[in-house]
Amino acid sequence: MDKQELFDKQKELLDTFLATGAITKDQYDKSLNALQEKMFPKSEN
């Protein structure tokens, strides 16, 4: 499993949490942003 596949699985889980009301839209946005930064840092060269 590569980074993109892992990211997609984690995002799908966040999508499910949001859809079921387990987290708020603000929590979703914060978590998704943190996931993106950790998996695909802008300074990655």
Distance bins in CASP14 RR format, pairs under 12 A and 6 or more apart:
PFRMAT RR
TARGET T0000
AUTHOR 0000-0000-0000
RMODE 2
METHOD distances of the structure
MODEL  1
1 7 0 0 0 0 0 1 0 0 0 0 0
1 8 0 0 0 0 1 0 0 0 0 0 0
1 9 1 0 0 1 0 0 0 0 0 0 0
1 10 0 0 0 0 0 1 0 0 0 0 0
2 8 0 0 0 0 1 0 0 0 0 0 0
2 9 0 0 0 0 0 1 0 0 0 0 0
2 39 0 0 0 0 0 1 0 0 0 0 0
2 40 0 0 0 0 0 1 0 0 0 0 0
3 9 0 0 0 0 0 1 0 0 0 0 0
3 10 0 0 0 0 0 1 0 0 0 0 0
3 35 0 0 0 0 0 1 0 0 0 0 0
3 36 0 0 0 0 0 1 0 0 0 0 0
3 38 0 0 0 0 0 1 0 0 0 0 0
3 39 1 0 1 0 0 0 0 0 0 0 0
3 40 1 0 0 1 0 0 0 0 0 0 0
3 41 0 0 0 0 0 1 0 0 0 0 0
3 44 0 0 0 0 0 1 0 0 0 0 0
4 10 0 0 0 0 0 1 0 0 0 0 0
4 11 0 0 0 0 0 1 0 0 0 0 0
4 36 0 0 0 0 0 1 0 0 0 0 0
4 39 0 0 0 0 1 0 0 0 0 0 0
4 40 0 0 0 0 1 0 0 0 0 0 0
5 11 0 0 0 0 0 1 0 0 0 0 0
5 12 0 0 0 0 0 1 0 0 0 0 0
5 39 0 0 0 0 0 1 0 0 0 0 0
6 12 0 0 0 0 0 1 0 0 0 0 0
6 13 0 0 0 0 0 1 0 0 0 0 0
6 35 0 0 0 0 1 0 0 0 0 0 0
6 38 0 0 0 0 0 1 0 0 0 0 0
6 39 1 0 0 1 0 0 0 0 0 0 0
6 40 0 0 0 0 0 1 0 0 0 0 0
7 13 0 0 0 0 0 1 0 0 0 0 0
7 14 0 0 0 0 0 1 0 0 0 0 0
7 32 0 0 0 0 1 0 0 0 0 0 0
7 34 0 0 0 0 0 1 0 0 0 0 0
7 35 1 0 0 1 0 0 0 0 0 0 0
7 36 1 0 0 1 0 0 0 0 0 0 0
7 37 0 0 0 0 0 1 0 0 0 0 0
7 38 0 0 0 0 1 0 0 0 0 0 0
7 39 1 0 1 0 0 0 0 0 0 0 0
7 40 1 0 0 1 0 0 0 0 0 0 0
8 14 0 0 0 0 0 1 0 0 0 0 0
8 15 0 0 0 0 0 1 0 0 0 0 0
8 32 0 0 0 0 0 1 0 0 0 0 0
8 35 0 0 0 0 0 1 0 0 0 0 0
8 36 0 0 0 0 0 1 0 0 0 0 0
8 39 0 0 0 0 0 1 0 0 0 0 0
9 15 0 0 0 0 0 1 0 0 0 0 0
9 16 0 0 0 0 0 1 0 0 0 0 0
9 35 0 0 0 0 0 1 0 0 0 0 0
9 39 0 0 0 0 0 1 0 0 0 0 0
10 16 0 0 0 0 0 1 0 0 0 0 0
10 17 0 0 0 0 0 1 0 0 0 0 0
10 28 0 0 0 0 0 1 0 0 0 0 0
10 31 0 0 0 0 1 0 0 0 0 0 0
10 32 0 0 0 0 1 0 0 0 0 0 0
10 34 0 0 0 0 0 1 0 0 0 0 0
10 35 1 0 1 0 0 0 0 0 0 0 0
10 36 0 0 0 0 1 0 0 0 0 0 0
10 38 0 0 0 0 1 0 0 0 0 0 0
10 39 0 0 0 0 1 0 0 0 0 0 0
11 17 0 0 0 0 0 1 0 0 0 0 0
11 18 0 0 0 0 0 1 0 0 0 0 0
11 28 0 0 0 0 1 0 0 0 0 0 0
11 31 0 0 0 0 1 0 0 0 0 0 0
11 32 1 0 0 1 0 0 0 0 0 0 0
11 33 0 0 0 0 0 1 0 0 0 0 0
11 34 0 0 0 0 0 1 0 0 0 0 0
11 35 1 0 0 1 0 0 0 0 0 0 0
11 36 0 0 0 0 1 0 0 0 0 0 0
11 39 0 0 0 0 1 0 0 0 0 0 0
11 40 0 0 0 0 0 1 0 0 0 0 0
12 18 0 0 0 0 0 1 0 0 0 0 0
12 19 0 0 0 0 0 1 0 0 0 0 0
12 32 0 0 0 0 0 1 0 0 0 0 0
12 35 0 0 0 0 0 1 0 0 0 0 0
13 19 0 0 0 0 0 1 0 0 0 0 0
13 20 0 0 0 0 0 1 0 0 0 0 0
13 22 0 0 0 0 0 1 0 0 0 0 0
13 23 0 0 0 0 0 1 0 0 0 0 0
13 28 0 0 0 0 0 1 0 0 0 0 0
13 31 0 0 0 0 1 0 0 0 0 0 0
13 32 0 0 0 0 0 1 0 0 0 0 0
13 35 0 0 0 0 1 0 0 0 0 0 0
14 20 0 0 0 0 0 1 0 0 0 0 0
14 21 0 0 0 0 0 1 0 0 0 0 0
14 22 0 0 0 0 1 0 0 0 0 0 0
14 23 1 0 0 1 0 0 0 0 0 0 0
14 24 0 0 0 0 0 1 0 0 0 0 0
14 25 0 0 0 0 0 1 0 0 0 0 0
14 27 0 0 0 0 1 0 0 0 0 0 0
14 28 1 0 1 0 0 0 0 0 0 0 0
14 29 0 0 0 0 1 0 0 0 0 0 0
14 30 0 0 0 0 0 1 0 0 0 0 0
14 31 1 0 1 0 0 0 0 0 0 0 0
14 32 1 0 1 0 0 0 0 0 0 0 0
14 33 0 0 0 0 0 1 0 0 0 0 0
14 34 0 0 0 0 0 1 0 0 0 0 0
14 35 1 0 0 1 0 0 0 0 0 0 0
14 36 0 0 0 0 0 1 0 0 0 0 0
15 21 0 0 0 0 0 1 0 0 0 0 0
15 22 0 0 0 0 0 1 0 0 0 0 0
15 23 0 0 0 0 0 1 0 0 0 0 0
15 25 0 0 0 0 0 1 0 0 0 0 0
15 28 0 0 0 0 1 0 0 0 0 0 0
15 31 0 0 0 0 0 1 0 0 0 0 0
15 32 0 0 0 0 1 0 0 0 0 0 0
15 35 0 0 0 0 0 1 0 0 0 0 0
16 22 1 0 0 1 0 0 0 0 0 0 0
16 23 0 0 0 0 1 0 0 0 0 0 0
16 28 0 0 0 0 0 1 0 0 0 0 0
17 23 1 0 1 0 0 0 0 0 0 0 0
17 24 0 0 0 0 1 0 0 0 0 0 0
17 25 0 0 0 0 0 1 0 0 0 0 0
17 27 0 0 0 0 1 0 0 0 0 0 0
17 28 1 0 0 1 0 0 0 0 0 0 0
17 31 0 0 0 0 1 0 0 0 0 0 0
17 32 0 0 0 0 0 1 0 0 0 0 0
18 24 1 0 0 1 0 0 0 0 0 0 0
18 25 1 0 0 1 0 0 0 0 0 0 0
18 26 0 0 0 0 0 1 0 0 0 0 0
18 27 0 0 0 0 1 0 0 0 0 0 0
18 28 1 0 1 0 0 0 0 0 0 0 0
18 29 0 0 0 0 1 0 0 0 0 0 0
18 30 0 0 0 0 0 1 0 0 0 0 0
18 31 0 0 0 0 1 0 0 0 0 0 0
18 32 0 0 0 0 1 0 0 0 0 0 0
19 25 0 0 0 0 0 1 0 0 0 0 0
19 28 0 0 0 0 1 0 0 0 0 0 0
20 28 0 0 0 0 0 1 0 0 0 0 0
21 27 0 0 0 0 1 0 0 0 0 0 0
21 28 0 0 0 0 1 0 0 0 0 0 0
22 28 0 0 0 0 1 0 0 0 0 0 0
22 31 0 0 0 0 0 1 0 0 0 0 0
23 29 0 0 0 0 1 0 0 0 0 0 0
23 30 0 0 0 0 1 0 0 0 0 0 0
23 31 1 0 0 1 0 0 0 0 0 0 0
23 32 0 0 0 0 0 1 0 0 0 0 0
24 30 0 0 0 0 1 0 0 0 0 0 0
24 31 0 0 0 0 0 1 0 0 0 0 0
25 31 0 0 0 0 0 1 0 0 0 0 0
25 32 0 0 0 0 0 1 0 0 0 0 0
26 32 0 0 0 0 0 1 0 0 0 0 0
26 33 0 0 0 0 0 1 0 0 0 0 0
27 33 0 0 0 0 0 1 0 0 0 0 0
27 34 0 0 0 0 0 1 0 0 0 0 0
28 34 0 0 0 0 0 1 0 0 0 0 0
28 35 0 0 0 0 0 1 0 0 0 0 0
29 35 0 0 0 0 0 1 0 0 0 0 0
29 36 0 0 0 0 0 1 0 0 0 0 0
30 36 0 0 0 0 0 1 0 0 0 0 0
30 37 0 0 0 0 0 1 0 0 0 0 0
31 37 0 0 0 0 0 1 0 0 0 0 0
31 38 0 0 0 0 0 1 0 0 0 0 0
32 38 0 0 0 0 0 1 0 0 0 0 0
32 39 0 0 0 0 0 1 0 0 0 0 0
32 40 0 0 0 0 0 1 0 0 0 0 0
33 39 0 0 0 0 0 1 0 0 0 0 0
33 40 0 0 0 0 0 1 0 0 0 0 0
34 40 0 0 0 0 0 1 0 0 0 0 0
34 41 0 0 0 0 0 1 0 0 0 0 0
35 41 0 0 0 0 0 1 0 0 0 0 0
36 42 0 0 0 0 1 0 0 0 0 0 0
36 44 0 0 0 0 0 1 0 0 0 0 0
37 43 0 0 0 0 0 1 0 0 0 0 0
37 44 0 0 0 0 0 1 0 0 0 0 0
38 44 0 0 0 0 0 1 0 0 0 0 0
END
